[in-house]
């Protein structure tokens, strides 16, 4: 009897999750991502799955965790200060690019949205798979160089 209830419960949870994913994927107001890097620890860790809700830059407040896009690279950081310039809103974050020597900032024009939900560690297999592919590619390239070097020496 307990097994039957567990199966029903599991199927219900799976159905809710699938509906949630379907609604999110079909909406232009939501996106998702997997965290790579440790700049948001301990709040968000590498491999965490995040759900991002599209919001207006005027709705962002200090303490929000935002996602923004700069030069086709996505960043997720916590807003520590907000300033308004004539043409846009500038967000200072806990890992501000200007502090790291880069010449770009998070702004209203680069805002993707606010992180509204985090599922811990669910993206770790993807993060590790990327590392595996990188290492495997490096091994292949080194073996090719080694083969060519041996061929040229003969």
C-alpha angles and dihedrals in degrees: 000000000000091000091054092052090047091052092049091048091048092049091048092051091047091049092050090048092049092049090049092051093045093051092046095047093049094050125086089208095068137055135164141211147175119245117241117187136023104260093112098046132161093023096047122014135201111282095026116137113229132198114211124201118204110239138169117263089238090062094058115105133186109280096034117126107228136187118218137175124227122173092345091305120113123221132188118201142147117258112240100171139007127208130179122223125184095267105024149008117257121211119204108205138195089259100036115190091219090059088054093052099259121133099225134082138197107263143161089270093056098041116123097175148274124304104240103169137026127196107195122235097344092122097050094101089058093047091050092044090056089051091049092051091048093051093044090050090051091051091051092050092048092049090051091051090048091051093049092047091052090047093051093048092057 
